[in-house]
Amino acid sequence: MATPAEIRNRLTRYPGGDWLFSRLVTWRAPYFASISPRFTELRPGYCAVSIRNRRAVHNHIGTVNAIAMCCMAELAAGVMTDSTIDRSLRWIPRGMTVRYLARGDTDLRAEAGLENAPAPGFKGDIMVPVIVRKEGGDVVMEADITMYISPRGQGSSD
């Protein structure tokens, strides 16, 4: 089975490949379509997802809603994790801690990174840091997402 990064690499060889990959991901996990994400980079250990600053993701003061930012952070962390861990493992988000640092008043980019992949057979939590930035590079939100990793075919709790 190919990883999301491998699938994206194949698709981006063609015009519209980023768009198609983004649509495939949101077809598999429909809730994420609510923010209309666009994957801009994806490789083992790193994922970047962008969203446009548009009314559909605004809050009552006209900036990007905090939950939309959480959604893009979880999406970036999840797809990055899926592209990084060994194919014998699976993941599920277990928790998220967020810090809102500034208004999201431009298009936004969430970047998730992981320096070391868990070894095959690993079972437990890993922390995935995510940073959401404005177009100018200012940090809008930081998130630490706890991913529970376990071998495929085993239960999802300790």
Residue, then its C-alpha position, 0 to 999 in steps of 0.5 A: m500500500a502506498t503512503p499518502a506522500e507517495i500518492r501525492n508525488r505521483l499525482t503532482r507530476y500532472p497539472g492539478g495534481d495538488w488539487l486532486f490529492s487534496r480532494l482525495v484526502t477530503w473524500r476519505a475524511p469528509y469533515f476536512a473538506s469544510i476548510s477546503p485545504r490544499f496540500t503544498e508539501l508532503r514527505p515523510g516527517y513533514c506536511a504543509v497544508s494551506i487554506r484561503n482566508r474566505r468567509a466560509v472559515h471566518n468567525h464573527i469578527g471576520t478572521v479565520n475561526a480557531i476551529a478551522m485552524c485546529c482542523m487544518a492542524e489535525l489534517a497536517a499532523g495526521v497525513m504527515t504521520d500516515s506518511t512517516i510511520d511504518r506501514s505495519l502501524r496505524w494512528i489516531p489523534r488522542g489529544m490536542t493542546v493549542r495556543y492562539l497567538a494572533r489573528g488569522d487575517t490572511d491565508l494560512r499555512a499549517e506545518a507539521g513535522l516529526e524528526n524521528a519515526p516510531a519503530p515498527g511494532f511501536k505502541g504508544d503516544i507520539m507528540v506532533p508539533v504543528i505551527v500555523r502561520k500567516e502569509g507574512g510568516d507570523v505565527v498565528m497558532e501552535a498545536d501539540i497533537t498527541m497521536y496514539i500509534s499501534p500495530r495494525g490489527q490491534g485495539s486503539s487503547d492501552 
